Amino acid sequence: MIQTREILNAVNFIFKKNLPSFMSDKYCDVKGCQDLSFKTVPSNLAKKAFTFDDSKTKVHLCKVHYKEYKKKTKQDREVDRMDWV
């Protein structure tokens, strides 16, 4: 059975030539991950879920790590939204 990450990497490799140049060289910032970036999130929230370089203000995450990030920071993001209103 093919892993989801392998499928995403294959799709990204096939369509890489169609991506804008600023997107094609971005990779996931989580230590040990070499997948292409899917989303960029604030580093202060991502620190609660993953380990990465602390000097950045924003962190690039692949699709798999972004899903984990959403699950782990759901309550914190809800509190931030309540403060905004």
C-alpha positions as CSV (number, residue, x, y, z in Angstrom):
1,M,0.0,0.0,0.0
2,I,1.4,3.4,-1.0
3,Q,1.7,6.0,1.8
4,T,-0.2,9.2,1.5
5,R,3.0,11.2,1.7
6,E,4.5,9.3,-1.2
7,I,1.4,10.0,-3.3
8,L,1.6,13.8,-2.5
9,N,5.3,13.9,-3.3
10,A,4.6,12.2,-6.7
11,V,1.8,14.6,-7.5
12,N,3.9,17.6,-6.5
13,F,6.9,16.3,-8.6
14,I,4.7,15.8,-11.7
15,F,3.1,19.3,-11.4
16,K,6.2,21.1,-10.1
17,K,6.8,22.8,-13.4
18,N,3.4,24.4,-13.2
19,L,3.9,25.9,-9.7
20,P,5.0,29.5,-9.3
21,S,8.8,29.8,-8.7
22,F,8.3,31.2,-5.2
23,M,6.3,28.0,-4.2
24,S,8.5,25.4,-5.8
25,D,11.5,25.7,-3.5
26,K,9.6,25.7,-0.2
27,Y,9.9,22.6,2.0
28,C,8.3,21.6,5.3
29,D,10.3,23.2,8.2
30,V,9.6,20.3,10.7
31,K,12.8,18.5,11.5
32,G,13.2,15.3,9.5
33,C,10.6,16.1,6.9
34,Q,11.5,16.8,3.3
35,D,8.0,17.2,1.8
36,L,7.0,20.3,-0.2
37,S,5.3,23.1,1.7
38,F,1.5,23.2,1.7
39,K,0.7,26.1,4.1
40,T,2.5,28.7,6.1
41,V,1.5,29.2,9.8
42,P,2.7,31.4,12.7
43,S,5.7,30.0,14.5
44,N,4.3,30.7,18.0
45,L,1.5,28.3,17.5
46,A,3.5,25.7,15.5
47,K,6.1,25.6,18.4
48,K,3.4,23.9,20.5
49,A,3.1,21.0,18.0
50,F,6.6,20.6,16.4
51,T,10.3,21.2,16.7
52,F,12.0,23.5,14.1
53,D,14.3,26.5,13.8
54,D,13.2,29.2,16.4
55,S,14.5,32.2,14.5
56,K,11.6,32.1,12.0
57,T,8.3,34.0,12.5
58,K,6.4,31.8,10.0
59,V,6.8,28.1,9.4
60,H,6.1,26.1,6.2
61,L,4.3,22.9,6.8
62,C,3.5,20.0,4.4
63,K,0.0,18.7,4.1
64,V,0.5,15.9,6.7
65,H,2.0,18.2,9.3
66,Y,-0.6,20.9,8.6
67,K,-3.3,18.4,9.5
68,E,-1.5,17.5,12.7
69,Y,-1.0,21.2,13.5
70,K,-4.7,21.9,13.1
71,K,-5.6,19.1,15.5
72,K,-3.0,20.1,18.2
73,T,-3.7,23.8,18.2
74,K,-7.5,23.8,17.7
75,Q,-8.3,25.1,21.2
76,D,-5.6,27.8,21.0
77,R,-6.9,29.0,17.7
78,E,-10.5,29.1,19.0
79,V,-9.4,31.3,22.0
80,D,-7.6,33.6,19.6
81,R,-10.7,34.0,17.5
82,M,-12.8,34.7,20.6
83,D,-10.4,37.5,21.7
84,W,-10.7,39.1,18.2
85,V,-14.5,39.5,18.4
